[in-house]
């Protein structure tokens, strides 16, 4: 019997090109609050949880009720934009999700986004049926780079950490995967340098054997030669 192999996907910036949609959502929502944010501020927050981002922009004394109000408004706006304008899968994303499913890999989305966002995006992509689990912001207490989101996703799939590959575009996410003891594929679209077992500019540049080389098929009772670095 084969030991379970799993791929844990980040969503924003990895599966879909949602950066501009989030930028527009944050910019307009914060403007409604009388606060102007720069694009650099937005970029530095990408991939983090909202309850970490918003206090940075409001100030340390921000009331929790106001933080929650802004969070709801921003995410409602984001989902409206997704429904109205759609969202573009990044090159190679749908092909890889389909290929891995056909090859017997289990797959989960492990995201800092709210569950409603994940479901909306996967629905627009038409890929929801390929994922056996979703772990979102509501499911964890600590955001990336804490490994909690990945460890929970692996648990829900019944996969051991060293049989998991995390696909991420952000340094914080890749660091969380390292702490979880998982293999890492970094997707670096001309951003800052990423540290991972394998880094590509785009998913469609991955070799056909990329995932299998990191985590080969293994039968019960037999070991691998590799381990996460």
VOGUSE-331787 format. One record per residue (C-alpha): x, y, z; residue in one letter; residue number from 1. Coordinates in steps of 0.5 Angstrom, whole numbers, plus 500, padded with zeros to 3 digits. Example, Ala and Ser with C-alpha at 12.3 -4.5 7.8 and 13.67 -1.06 7.14 Angstrom:
REM VOGUSE-331787
c1: 525; c2: 491; c3: 516; code: A; pos: 1
c1: 527; c2: 498; c3: 514; code: S; pos: 2
This chain:
REM VOGUSE-331787
c1: 500; c2: 500; c3: 500; code: X; pos: 1
c1: 503; c2: 507; c3: 498; code: X; pos: 2
c1: 504; c2: 512; c3: 503; code: X; pos: 3
c1: 500; c2: 518; c3: 502; code: X; pos: 4
c1: 503; c2: 524; c3: 499; code: X; pos: 5
c1: 500; c2: 531; c3: 499; code: X; pos: 6
c1: 501; c2: 538; c3: 496; code: X; pos: 7
c1: 499; c2: 544; c3: 500; code: X; pos: 8
c1: 498; c2: 550; c3: 496; code: X; pos: 9
c1: 498; c2: 557; c3: 498; code: X; pos: 10
c1: 492; c2: 561; c3: 494; code: X; pos: 11
c1: 494; c2: 568; c3: 493; code: X; pos: 12
c1: 500; c2: 569; c3: 488; code: X; pos: 13
c1: 501; c2: 562; c3: 488; code: X; pos: 14
c1: 494; c2: 559; c3: 485; code: X; pos: 15
c1: 491; c2: 565; c3: 482; code: X; pos: 16
c1: 494; c2: 572; c3: 480; code: X; pos: 17
c1: 490; c2: 576; c3: 486; code: X; pos: 18
c1: 495; c2: 582; c3: 487; code: X; pos: 19
c1: 491; c2: 587; c3: 484; code: X; pos: 20
c1: 484; c2: 585; c3: 486; code: X; pos: 21
c1: 487; c2: 585; c3: 494; code: X; pos: 22
c1: 490; c2: 592; c3: 493; code: X; pos: 23
c1: 484; c2: 595; c3: 490; code: X; pos: 24
c1: 480; c2: 592; c3: 496; code: X; pos: 25
c1: 485; c2: 595; c3: 501; code: X; pos: 26
c1: 486; c2: 601; c3: 498; code: X; pos: 27
c1: 478; c2: 603; c3: 497; code: X; pos: 28
c1: 477; c2: 600; c3: 504; code: X; pos: 29
c1: 482; c2: 604; c3: 508; code: X; pos: 30
c1: 480; c2: 610; c3: 504; code: X; pos: 31
c1: 473; c2: 609; c3: 507; code: X; pos: 32
c1: 476; c2: 610; c3: 514; code: X; pos: 33
c1: 480; c2: 616; c3: 512; code: X; pos: 34
c1: 487; c2: 612; c3: 511; code: X; pos: 35
c1: 491; c2: 612; c3: 505; code: X; pos: 36
c1: 496; c2: 606; c3: 504; code: X; pos: 37
c1: 502; c2: 606; c3: 499; code: X; pos: 38
c1: 503; c2: 600; c3: 494; code: X; pos: 39
c1: 509; c2: 598; c3: 498; code: X; pos: 40
c1: 505; c2: 598; c3: 505; code: X; pos: 41
c1: 500; c2: 593; c3: 501; code: X; pos: 42
c1: 506; c2: 589; c3: 498; code: X; pos: 43
c1: 510; c2: 588; c3: 505; code: X; pos: 44
c1: 503; c2: 585; c3: 508; code: X; pos: 45
c1: 501; c2: 580; c3: 502; code: X; pos: 46
c1: 500; c2: 573; c3: 505; code: X; pos: 47
c1: 499; c2: 576; c3: 512; code: X; pos: 48
c1: 493; c2: 575; c3: 516; code: X; pos: 49
c1: 488; c2: 581; c3: 517; code: X; pos: 50
c1: 489; c2: 581; c3: 524; code: X; pos: 51
c1: 496; c2: 583; c3: 523; code: X; pos: 52
c1: 496; c2: 587; c3: 518; code: X; pos: 53
c1: 490; c2: 592; c3: 520; code: X; pos: 54
c1: 493; c2: 594; c3: 527; code: X; pos: 55
c1: 500; c2: 596; c3: 523; code: X; pos: 56
c1: 496; c2: 601; c3: 519; code: X; pos: 57
c1: 491; c2: 604; c3: 524; code: X; pos: 58
c1: 496; c2: 604; c3: 530; code: X; pos: 59
c1: 497; c2: 600; c3: 536; code: X; pos: 60
c1: 491; c2: 603; c3: 540; code: X; pos: 61
c1: 486; c2: 601; c3: 534; code: X; pos: 62
c1: 480; c2: 598; c3: 537; code: X; pos: 63
c1: 478; c2: 591; c3: 536; code: X; pos: 64
c1: 471; c2: 592; c3: 534; code: X; pos: 65
c1: 474; c2: 597; c3: 528; code: X; pos: 66
c1: 479; c2: 592; c3: 526; code: X; pos: 67
c1: 474; c2: 587; c3: 525; code: X; pos: 68
c1: 469; c2: 592; c3: 521; code: X; pos: 69
c1: 475; c2: 594; c3: 516; code: X; pos: 70
c1: 476; c2: 586; c3: 515; code: X; pos: 71
c1: 469; c2: 585; c3: 514; code: X; pos: 72
c1: 469; c2: 591; c3: 509; code: X; pos: 73
c1: 475; c2: 589; c3: 505; code: X; pos: 74
c1: 474; c2: 582; c3: 504; code: X; pos: 75
c1: 466; c2: 583; c3: 502; code: X; pos: 76
c1: 469; c2: 588; c3: 497; code: X; pos: 77
c1: 474; c2: 583; c3: 495; code: X; pos: 78
c1: 469; c2: 577; c3: 494; code: X; pos: 79
c1: 465; c2: 582; c3: 490; code: X; pos: 80
c1: 470; c2: 584; c3: 485; code: X; pos: 81
c1: 472; c2: 576; c3: 484; code: X; pos: 82
c1: 465; c2: 575; c3: 482; code: X; pos: 83
c1: 464; c2: 581; c3: 478; code: X; pos: 84
c1: 471; c2: 581; c3: 474; code: X; pos: 85
c1: 473; c2: 574; c3: 475; code: X; pos: 86
c1: 480; c2: 572; c3: 477; code: X; pos: 87
c1: 486; c2: 569; c3: 473; code: X; pos: 88
c1: 489; c2: 563; c3: 475; code: X; pos: 89
c1: 497; c2: 563; c3: 474; code: X; pos: 90
c1: 500; c2: 560; c3: 469; code: X; pos: 91
c1: 501; c2: 552; c3: 470; code: X; pos: 92
c1: 496; c2: 552; c3: 476; code: X; pos: 93
c1: 490; c2: 549; c3: 473; code: X; pos: 94
c1: 494; c2: 544; c3: 469; code: X; pos: 95
c1: 498; c2: 542; c3: 475; code: X; pos: 96
c1: 492; c2: 541; c3: 480; code: X; pos: 97
c1: 489; c2: 537; c3: 475; code: X; pos: 98
c1: 496; c2: 533; c3: 474; code: X; pos: 99
c1: 497; c2: 531; c3: 481; code: X; pos: 100
c1: 490; c2: 529; c3: 482; code: X; pos: 101
c1: 490; c2: 524; c3: 477; code: X; pos: 102
c1: 497; c2: 522; c3: 479; code: X; pos: 103
c1: 494; c2: 520; c3: 486; code: X; pos: 104
c1: 496; c2: 526; c3: 490; code: X; pos: 105
c1: 492; c2: 529; c3: 496; code: X; pos: 106
c1: 491; c2: 536; c3: 495; code: X; pos: 107
c1: 489; c2: 542; c3: 500; code: X; pos: 108
c1: 489; c2: 549; c3: 500; code: X; pos: 109
c1: 493; c2: 552; c3: 506; code: X; pos: 110
c1: 491; c2: 560; c3: 506; code: X; pos: 111
c1: 492; c2: 566; c3: 510; code: X; pos: 112
c1: 485; c2: 568; c3: 507; code: X; pos: 113
c1: 478; c2: 567; c3: 510; code: X; pos: 114
c1: 475; c2: 561; c3: 508; code: X; pos: 115
c1: 469; c2: 565; c3: 504; code: X; pos: 116
c1: 475; c2: 568; c3: 499; code: X; pos: 117
c1: 478; c2: 561; c3: 498; code: X; pos: 118
c1: 471; c2: 558; c3: 496; code: X; pos: 119
c1: 470; c2: 564; c3: 492; code: X; pos: 120
c1: 476; c2: 563; c3: 488; code: X; pos: 121
c1: 476; c2: 556; c3: 487; code: X; pos: 122
c1: 469; c2: 556; c3: 485; code: X; pos: 123
c1: 471; c2: 562; c3: 479; code: X; pos: 124
c1: 477; c2: 557; c3: 477; code: X; pos: 125
c1: 473; c2: 551; c3: 477; code: X; pos: 126
c1: 478; c2: 547; c3: 481; code: X; pos: 127
c1: 474; c2: 546; c3: 488; code: X; pos: 128
c1: 473; c2: 538; c3: 487; code: X; pos: 129
c1: 481; c2: 537; c3: 486; code: X; pos: 130
c1: 482; c2: 539; c3: 494; code: X; pos: 131
c1: 481; c2: 534; c3: 499; code: X; pos: 132
c1: 481; c2: 540; c3: 505; code: X; pos: 133
c1: 482; c2: 547; c3: 506; code: X; pos: 134
c1: 485; c2: 551; c3: 512; code: X; pos: 135
c1: 484; c2: 558; c3: 512; code: X; pos: 136
c1: 485; c2: 564; c3: 517; code: X; pos: 137
c1: 479; c2: 562; c3: 521; code: X; pos: 138
c1: 482; c2: 555; c3: 523; code: X; pos: 139
c1: 488; c2: 557; c3: 526; code: X; pos: 140
c1: 491; c2: 562; c3: 531; code: X; pos: 141
c1: 497; c2: 564; c3: 529; code: X; pos: 142
c1: 499; c2: 566; c3: 521; code: X; pos: 143
c1: 505; c2: 564; c3: 517; code: X; pos: 144
c1: 511; c2: 564; c3: 518; code: X; pos: 145
c1: 508; c2: 559; c3: 524; code: X; pos: 146
c1: 507; c2: 552; c3: 521; code: X; pos: 147
c1: 500; c2: 551; c3: 524; code: X; pos: 148
c1: 496; c2: 552; c3: 518; code: X; pos: 149
c1: 501; c2: 547; c3: 514; code: X; pos: 150
c1: 501; c2: 542; c3: 520; code: X; pos: 151
c1: 493; c2: 542; c3: 520; code: X; pos: 152
c1: 492; c2: 541; c3: 513; code: X; pos: 153
c1: 497; c2: 535; c3: 513; code: X; pos: 154
c1: 493; c2: 532; c3: 519; code: X; pos: 155
c1: 486; c2: 533; c3: 515; code: X; pos: 156
c1: 489; c2: 529; c3: 509; code: X; pos: 157
c1: 492; c2: 524; c3: 513; code: X; pos: 158
c1: 499; c2: 526; c3: 511; code: X; pos: 159
c1: 506; c2: 526; c3: 515; code: X; pos: 160
c1: 510; c2: 532; c3: 514; code: X; pos: 161
c1: 515; c2: 529; c3: 510; code: X; pos: 162
c1: 511; c2: 527; c3: 505; code: X; pos: 163
c1: 508; c2: 534; c3: 504; code: X; pos: 164
c1: 510; c2: 539; c3: 499; code: X; pos: 165
c1: 508; c2: 546; c3: 500; code: X; pos: 166
c1: 508; c2: 551; c3: 494; code: X; pos: 167
c1: 508; c2: 558; c3: 496; code: X; pos: 168
c1: 510; c2: 565; c3: 493; code: X; pos: 169
c1: 512; c2: 568; c3: 500; code: X; pos: 170
c1: 518; c2: 568; c3: 504; code: X; pos: 171
c1: 513; c2: 568; c3: 510; code: X; pos: 172
c1: 510; c2: 562; c3: 508; code: X; pos: 173
c1: 516; c2: 558; c3: 506; code: X; pos: 174
c1: 519; c2: 559; c3: 512; code: X; pos: 175
c1: 513; c2: 556; c3: 516; code: X; pos: 176
c1: 513; c2: 550; c3: 511; code: X; pos: 177
c1: 521; c2: 549; c3: 513; code: X; pos: 178
c1: 518; c2: 549; c3: 521; code: X; pos: 179
c1: 513; c2: 544; c3: 519; code: X; pos: 180
c1: 518; c2: 540; c3: 516; code: X; pos: 181
c1: 516; c2: 540; c3: 509; code: X; pos: 182
c1: 519; c2: 540; c3: 502; code: X; pos: 183
c1: 518; c2: 547; c3: 499; code: X; pos: 184
c1: 517; c2: 549; c3: 492; code: X; pos: 185
c1: 517; c2: 557; c3: 491; code: X; pos: 186
c1: 514; c2: 561; c3: 486; code: X; pos: 187
c1: 518; c2: 567; c3: 485; code: X; pos: 188
c1: 515; c2: 572; c3: 480; code: X; pos: 189
c1: 521; c2: 577; c3: 480; code: X; pos: 190
c1: 520; c2: 578; c3: 487; code: X; pos: 191
c1: 525; c2: 578; c3: 493; code: X; pos: 192
c1: 529; c2: 572; c3: 493; code: X; pos: 193
c1: 526; c2: 566; c3: 496; code: X; pos: 194
c1: 529; c2: 560; c3: 500; code: X; pos: 195
c1: 526; c2: 553; c3: 498; code: X; pos: 196
c1: 528; c2: 546; c3: 495; code: X; pos: 197
c1: 526; c2: 548; c3: 489; code: X; pos: 198
c1: 524; c2: 556; c3: 486; code: X; pos: 199
c1: 521; c2: 557; c3: 479; code: X; pos: 200
c1: 519; c2: 564; c3: 476; code: X; pos: 201
c1: 512; c2: 560; c3: 474; code: X; pos: 202
c1: 509; c2: 554; c3: 475; code: X; pos: 203
c1: 509; c2: 552; c3: 468; code: X; pos: 204
c1: 516; c2: 552; c3: 468; code: X; pos: 205
c1: 516; c2: 546; c3: 473; code: X; pos: 206
c1: 519; c2: 539; c3: 470; code: X; pos: 207
c1: 514; c2: 534; c3: 469; code: X; pos: 208
c1: 518; c2: 530; c3: 475; code: X; pos: 209
c1: 519; c2: 536; c3: 480; code: X; pos: 210
c1: 514; c2: 533; c3: 485; code: X; pos: 211
c1: 515; c2: 526; c3: 484; code: X; pos: 212
c1: 523; c2: 528; c3: 485; code: X; pos: 213
c1: 522; c2: 531; c3: 492; code: X; pos: 214
c1: 517; c2: 526; c3: 495; code: X; pos: 215
c1: 518; c2: 519; c3: 491; code: X; pos: 216
c1: 512; c2: 514; c3: 491; code: X; pos: 217
c1: 513; c2: 510; c3: 498; code: X; pos: 218
c1: 510; c2: 503; c3: 500; code: X; pos: 219
c1: 508; c2: 502; c3: 507; code: X; pos: 220
c1: 515; c2: 500; c3: 511; code: X; pos: 221
c1: 520; c2: 503; c3: 506; code: X; pos: 222
c1: 523; c2: 509; c3: 507; code: X; pos: 223
c1: 525; c2: 515; c3: 502; code: X; pos: 224
c1: 532; c2: 517; c3: 501; code: X; pos: 225
c1: 530; c2: 525; c3: 501; code: X; pos: 226
c1: 528; c2: 529; c3: 507; code: X; pos: 227
c1: 526; c2: 536; c3: 507; code: X; pos: 228
c1: 532; c2: 541; c3: 508; code: X; pos: 229
